Structures are given as structure tokens and as C-alpha cells.
Amino acid sequence: MQKVYYLKTCDTCKRILKEIDLPLSFELQGIKDQEITVKQIEQMHKLSGSYEALFSKRAILYKERDLKNEQLTEEDYKRFILEHYTFLKRPVIINKNEIFIGNSKKSVAAANASIQGN
């Protein structure tokens, strides 16, 4: 599978997609328009090994709900991501059996190397 979960209105996501120059074989899913399913989040978890790795602690709702003072479990992270798209760290790029999460330079460079190497 070759897929990108991203937010269409996010300038950072747009910049990364241009930077990586994705082949046409990649499917793009705007997470605001098309909600993440249980099956999709479970597949991301299988590749990443953790729901927490997929969870954005920069989300406005994270701060508004004061979640930093909660003891969140893996199931909590999963539930929050399914509840609202802003809890997913973006973008999530899946290239076959590899997953690249977030917008750090290291993650974007690794995703680009993986994609261009195919």
C-alpha cells in the first residue's frame, strides 16, 4: 500500500507533499473530509507499533482538554485519533511496509528516500 493521510488545509502538509514528489501510485486521504476508520488506524498501529506515536500532542484539543495531565493509555490515544482528525500527527506516509509519521525533517527525508528508492 502507498498512502498519505494529511490535512488539505495544512500548509506544512502541502509543502511536504510537494517536496517528496509522490508517484501517481500513492493514494491521498484528506483526513478532515474522509475520516480515519478503525481498520486504517489499526493498520497504522501495526506498522508504527504504537498509537502514541501517531498521536499529536500539538493538537489544540489536546491543550483545551488538558490531556497532558492525564495518564493516557494506548486505547485512549486510539480513541482520540478516531474521535477527531486533529489528534493524528500529520502527515502519515505509508510506503508498502514502512510508515513515516509527522513533519520532522528526519521523517520527511526518510519518507522521501524510501519513495524515491522504489
C-alpha atoms as a printed R data frame, in Angstrom:
    type eleno elety resid chain resno       x      y      z
1   ATOM     1    CA   MET     A     1   0.000  0.000  0.000
2   ATOM     2    CA   GLN     A     2   1.124  3.509 -0.785
3   ATOM     3    CA   LYS     A     3  -0.925  6.125  1.009
4   ATOM     4    CA   VAL     A     4  -0.721  9.529  2.631
5   ATOM     5    CA   TYR     A     5  -3.018 10.736  5.401
6   ATOM     6    CA   TYR     A     6  -2.882 14.517  5.527
7   ATOM     7    CA   LEU     A     7  -4.845 17.698  6.115
8   ATOM     8    CA   LYS     A     8  -5.625 19.564  2.886
9   ATOM     9    CA   THR     A     9  -5.673 22.952  4.633
10  ATOM    10    CA   CYS     A    10  -2.307 22.457  6.357
11  ATOM    11    CA   ASP     A    11   0.494 24.432  4.702
12  ATOM    12    CA   THR     A    12   3.115 22.113  6.204
13  ATOM    13    CA   CYS     A    13   1.416 19.041  4.718
14  ATOM    14    CA   LYS     A    14   1.176 20.769  1.310
15  ATOM    15    CA   ARG     A    15   4.868 21.707  1.421
16  ATOM    16    CA   ILE     A    16   5.893 18.169  2.334
17  ATOM    17    CA   LEU     A    17   3.801 16.644 -0.462
18  ATOM    18    CA   LYS     A    18   5.476 18.972 -2.983
19  ATOM    19    CA   GLU     A    19   8.910 18.253 -1.521
20  ATOM    20    CA   ILE     A    20   8.505 14.490 -1.738
21  ATOM    21    CA   ASP     A    21   7.069 14.455 -5.268
22  ATOM    22    CA   LEU     A    22   4.806 11.449 -4.799
23  ATOM    23    CA   PRO     A    23   4.304  8.988 -7.659
24  ATOM    24    CA   LEU     A    24   0.761  8.631 -9.030
25  ATOM    25    CA   SER     A    25   0.521  5.220 -7.352
26  ATOM    26    CA   PHE     A    26   0.036  6.952 -3.971
27  ATOM    27    CA   GLU     A    27  -3.472  7.413 -2.625
28  ATOM    28    CA   LEU     A    28  -4.081 10.677 -0.782
29  ATOM    29    CA   GLN     A    29  -6.649 10.826  2.002
30  ATOM    30    CA   GLY     A    30  -7.679 14.190  3.391
31  ATOM    31    CA   ILE     A    31  -8.465 13.277  6.991
32  ATOM    32    CA   LYS     A    32 -10.900 16.138  7.519
33  ATOM    33    CA   ASP     A    33 -13.056 15.114  4.533
34  ATOM    34    CA   GLN     A    34 -12.669 11.365  4.887
35  ATOM    35    CA   GLU     A    35 -12.497 10.171  8.490
36  ATOM    36    CA   ILE     A    36  -9.952  7.592  9.551
37  ATOM    37    CA   THR     A    37 -11.524  4.182 10.039
38  ATOM    38    CA   VAL     A    38 -10.790  1.662 12.787
39  ATOM    39    CA   LYS     A    39  -9.193 -0.605 10.174
40  ATOM    40    CA   GLN     A    40  -6.924  2.222  8.950
41  ATOM    41    CA   ILE     A    41  -5.768  3.259 12.429
42  ATOM    42    CA   GLU     A    42  -5.110 -0.380 13.316
43  ATOM    43    CA   GLN     A    43  -3.014 -0.771 10.165
44  ATOM    44    CA   MET     A    44  -1.021  2.364 11.087
45  ATOM    45    CA   HIS     A    45  -0.573  0.943 14.601
46  ATOM    46    CA   LYS     A    46   0.698 -2.351 13.205
47  ATOM    47    CA   LEU     A    47   3.366 -0.501 11.186
48  ATOM    48    CA   SER     A    48   4.309  2.036 13.881
49  ATOM    49    CA   GLY     A    49   3.979 -0.207 16.932
50  ATOM    50    CA   SER     A    50   2.198  2.476 18.949
51  ATOM    51    CA   TYR     A    51  -0.901  4.650 18.928
52  ATOM    52    CA   GLU     A    52   1.022  7.231 20.922
53  ATOM    53    CA   ALA     A    53   3.493  7.593 18.017
54  ATOM    54    CA   LEU     A    54   0.520  8.520 15.804
55  ATOM    55    CA   PHE     A    55  -0.905 11.000 18.315
56  ATOM    56    CA   SER     A    56  -0.311 14.739 18.013
57  ATOM    57    CA   LYS     A    57   0.367 16.452 21.311
58  ATOM    58    CA   ARG     A    58   0.323 19.758 19.410
59  ATOM    59    CA   ALA     A    59  -3.405 19.496 18.688
60  ATOM    60    CA   ILE     A    60  -5.448 22.404 20.036
61  ATOM    61    CA   LEU     A    61  -7.910 19.933 21.569
62  ATOM    62    CA   TYR     A    62  -5.024 18.292 23.451
63  ATOM    63    CA   LYS     A    63  -4.343 21.603 25.175
64  ATOM    64    CA   GLU     A    64  -8.026 22.563 25.571
65  ATOM    65    CA   ARG     A    65  -8.860 19.265 27.273
66  ATOM    66    CA   ASP     A    66  -5.706 19.456 29.426
67  ATOM    67    CA   LEU     A    67  -4.752 15.937 28.325
68  ATOM    68    CA   LYS     A    68  -1.099 16.446 29.281
69  ATOM    69    CA   ASN     A    69  -2.173 15.996 32.890
70  ATOM    70    CA   GLU     A    70  -3.953 12.706 32.136
71  ATOM    71    CA   GLN     A    71  -2.438  9.228 32.188
72  ATOM    72    CA   LEU     A    72  -3.335  8.236 28.625
73  ATOM    73    CA   THR     A    73  -3.236  4.591 27.554
74  ATOM    74    CA   GLU     A    74  -2.747  3.209 24.065
75  ATOM    75    CA   GLU     A    75  -6.533  2.717 23.863
76  ATOM    76    CA   ASP     A    76  -7.034  6.378 24.829
77  ATOM    77    CA   TYR     A    77  -4.723  7.521 22.039
78  ATOM    78    CA   LYS     A    78  -6.586  5.322 19.557
79  ATOM    79    CA   ARG     A    79  -9.970  6.596 20.738
80  ATOM    80    CA   PHE     A    80  -8.927 10.250 20.499
81  ATOM    81    CA   ILE     A    81  -7.493  9.831 16.980
82  ATOM    82    CA   LEU     A    82 -10.733  8.198 15.844
83  ATOM    83    CA   GLU     A    83 -12.780 10.884 17.620
84  ATOM    84    CA   HIS     A    84 -11.189 13.900 15.908
85  ATOM    85    CA   TYR     A    85  -8.805 14.190 12.951
86  ATOM    86    CA   THR     A    86  -6.618 16.822 14.640
87  ATOM    87    CA   PHE     A    87  -5.279 14.201 17.042
88  ATOM    88    CA   LEU     A    88  -3.455 12.407 14.201
89  ATOM    89    CA   LYS     A    89   0.152 13.530 13.811
90  ATOM    90    CA   ARG     A    90   0.444 14.622 10.187
91  ATOM    91    CA   PRO     A    91   1.260 13.671  7.595
92  ATOM    92    CA   VAL     A    92   1.310  9.893  7.861
93  ATOM    93    CA   ILE     A    93   3.011  8.387  4.837
94  ATOM    94    CA   ILE     A    94   2.799  4.657  4.211
95  ATOM    95    CA   ASN     A    95   5.096  3.197  1.582
96  ATOM    96    CA   LYS     A    96   4.456 -0.533  1.372
97  ATOM    97    CA   ASN     A    97   5.540 -1.873  4.790
98  ATOM    98    CA   GLU     A    98   7.126  1.362  6.065
99  ATOM    99    CA   ILE     A    99   5.431  4.214  7.908
100 ATOM   100    CA   PHE     A   100   6.633  7.785  8.318
101 ATOM   101    CA   ILE     A   101   4.823  9.919 10.871
102 ATOM   102    CA   GLY     A   102   4.845 13.679 11.269
103 ATOM   103    CA   ASN     A   103   6.673 16.573  9.719
104 ATOM   104    CA   SER     A   104  10.136 16.401 11.258
105 ATOM   105    CA   LYS     A   105  12.960 16.844  8.758
106 ATOM   106    CA   LYS     A   106  14.243 13.370  9.638
107 ATOM   107    CA   SER     A   107  10.861 11.708  8.988
108 ATOM   108    CA   VAL     A   108  10.285 13.591  5.736
109 ATOM   109    CA   ALA     A   109  13.805 12.790  4.478
110 ATOM   110    CA   ALA     A   110  13.361  9.103  5.336
111 ATOM   111    CA   ALA     A   111   9.973  9.007  3.569
112 ATOM   112    CA   ASN     A   112  11.443 10.699  0.510
113 ATOM   113    CA   ALA     A   113  14.391  8.288  0.395
114 ATOM   114    CA   SER     A   114  12.045  5.301  0.711
115 ATOM   115    CA   ILE     A   115   9.702  6.554 -2.021
116 ATOM   116    CA   GLN     A   116  12.395  7.618 -4.464
117 ATOM   117    CA   GLY     A   117  14.218  4.334 -3.911
118 ATOM   118    CA   ASN     A   118  11.230  2.375 -5.289
